[in-house]
């Protein structure tokens, strides 16, 4: 029941994404609760829209999407400005391109692009929507980190995916090496661009994430991915908050 309420509802992944954004906002000294809430509802809205494409009650999902979008717009103009609105609209549009049944071709159907695209969108949230400026370093760290965390899900679905993914193209072992490389690059960037205590938290997270990648098998339980791997996104914030703050 807990899995159905928290994880399957997309509340969990939305919270994980928001806590990763919070980590970077704290590092930059620009954390604000209105931005935290805007990012959370944006993630939640996007993930339920993507998950429930084609279901019989999708019209009800669209109503929820519309209500949340109106709340988001209200939040933006009450607490931010038109520039933040344009950034939010751009990211929302990219979300529509990822998986919308009214489109003949979506990003999700393009071979090898799915994980990278998700990493780009999360990178734009963390490095662009969260700030008044564009932080390329945070964008790139997020892109590498999140794309690496998508690869275990591709390993899980290697026998069922209808499009070409990295595990299908280069095999599971080399896909894991690819994830390791991305995580090492992300950790290296954190040493260069983040303050020491934040860099330590991010490096430890990348190491833990590598352990999850290492032990990933296509027959692992669903909780291993939807709870274990997803939780890696919030670890920078958790490690910093508990041990380094």
N, C-alpha and C positions, 0 to 999 in steps of 0.2 A: 504493500500500500504506500509505504514511504517512497519507494522508487517511482511509483506511478504519479504521486502527487508532486514530487520535487524534481526528479530527473526527467521522466517522460513528458512532463508539462513544459519543458524547456526553461523553467525557472533557474535550474542549476547552472546550465551553460551560460545563461545570461548573467548570473551572479559572478561566475568565474571570469568572464570577459570584463565585467565592470571592475572587479578587484585588480585585474592586471592593469587596466587603465588607471585605477586609483594609485597603484604603485608608482607609475611613471609621473602622474600629477604631483604626488608627494615629493618625488625626487626633484622635480622642477619648481617646487614651492608654489604650485598654482591650484591646489585642491579646493574645490567648492562643492557643497552638497547638491545644488541644482544641476551641476554638470554630472555628478555621480548618478543622480536619478534619471537624467536625460539619457545617458549612455545605457543604463539598465533597461529602461523601457524600449529603447531603440533595438537593443539586442533581442529582447524578449519578443518584440513585435516581428522582427525579421525572422527569427527562428520558428515561431508558430506558423508564419506565412509559408515558409519553405517546407516545413514538415507535413502540413495538411493539404498540400496541393493534390487535387483530384479526389478528395474524400467527399462523401455524400453531404456532409454538413459544412462544406467549404464556404457557403454563403454566410453562415454564422461567424466563421473565422474572419471573413472580410469585414463584417460589422465591428468585430473586436479590433481588427487592424485599424479601421477608420477612427474608432474612438481613441485608441492609443496614439495614433498620429496627431489627432487634434490636441491631445494632452501634451504631446511633445512640442508641437508648434507653440502652444500657449506658454510652456516652460521657457522656450527659446526667447520669445519676445518679452516675457516678463523679467527674465534674468540675464539675457544676453543681448544680441543685436542681430541685424539683418545678415551680416557676414557669417555668423554662426548658423543661421538658417540656411544659407546657400550651401554651406559645407554639409549640413545634415541632409539636405535634399539630394546632394550628389551621392552621398553614401547610401541613402535609401534607394536611389535609382539603380546603383550598382547591385544592391540586394535583389531588386526585381529582375535584373538581367540574369542572376544566378540560377533561379528556378521559378519560372512563371508558366503555367500551362497555356496561357494565351499566346505565347511566343512559339514560333515554329522551331527555333533552335535556342537553347539556353547554354550558359557557361558550364553548367553541370554536365552537359552532354558532350563537351569537347574533351577529347583524350588528353590526359596528363595535366589538365589545367585546373581541375577542381580544387585541389589543396592549395596551390599557389594563389588562386583567386581569393579563397577564404583568408589566407594570410595577408593579402593586399588590403582587403576590407578591414580586417582587424588592425592592420598597420595604420590605415587612414584614421580609424577611430582614435587610436592611441597617440599618433603623432601629429594629427591635424585637427580633428573635431574637439579634442580635449583642451587645446590651447588657442591662443590668439594668433599663433604663428605656426609654421610647419617645421616640425623637428624631424629631419631626415634620418638622424641616428636612431631615434625611437621607432620610427616607421620601419627601418631596416631590421632592427633587432626583433621587433614583433613579427615581421614578415617571415624571417628565418625560423623563429621559435614556433610560431603557430603552424607553419607549413610542415615542420618536422613532426609536430604532434598529430597532424592529419594522417601522416603515413601509416601509423599503426592501425587506423581505421580502414585504410586501403588494404592492409595485410589481412585484416579480419574478413573483408568482403572480396578477397581475391578470386573466389570461385563463383561469386554471384554478381559481381559488377558487370553491367552490359557495355560499358565503355572501357577503353584501354587505360589502365592505371600503372604506376611504377612497379608494383609487385608482379603484375602480369607481364610487363615488358622486360624487366631486368632481373626478376626473381626476388624472393623475400629477403635473402641474405644481403644483396646489394642495396635493396631499399633501406634496410637498417643502417648500412654504411652511409647512405645518403642523408638519413636523419641525423646520424652522429655528426656528420660534417656540418650540417646546418646549425646544430646546437653548439658545436665548438666555435663556429664563426660568430654566433649570437653572443656567446659568453665572452669571446675576445673583444667584440665591440663594446660590451658593457664595461670592460676594464678601461677602455679608452674614453668613453663618453659619460659614464655614470659616476657619481660620488662614491667613495670607497665602500661605505656600508650598504649602499644600494647595489653596487657591483657584486659584492660578496653574496648577497641574497639571490641575485640573478644567476650567478655562477653555480651556486648550490642547487638552484632549481634546474638548471640545464643538466647537471650531473644526475639528479634524481630522475629527470625526464629520460636521460639516456638509459637508465636502469629499466624504466618502463618499456622503452623501445626494445632493449635487449631481450626481455622476457615475453615480448609479444608473440603470440602464436594465433593462427587463424581460428583455433577452437577454444580460445580463452573465453571465460564467461562474459556476458554482456556488461556486467558491473565493472569488470576490469577496464573496459573502454569508457563507458558512459559515466563512471564515477572515478576510477583510478586515473586514467590518462587525462580526462577533463580537469581533474583537480590540480594538475600541474600548472594550469594557467593562474591559479590564485596563490601558488607557493611563494613567488617573490614577495608579495604583500604579507603573507603569513609569517615567513621567515624573518623579514625585516621587523614586523610588529612585535614578535615574541622575543627574538634574540638580539636584534641590532639597534632597535629604536633608542 
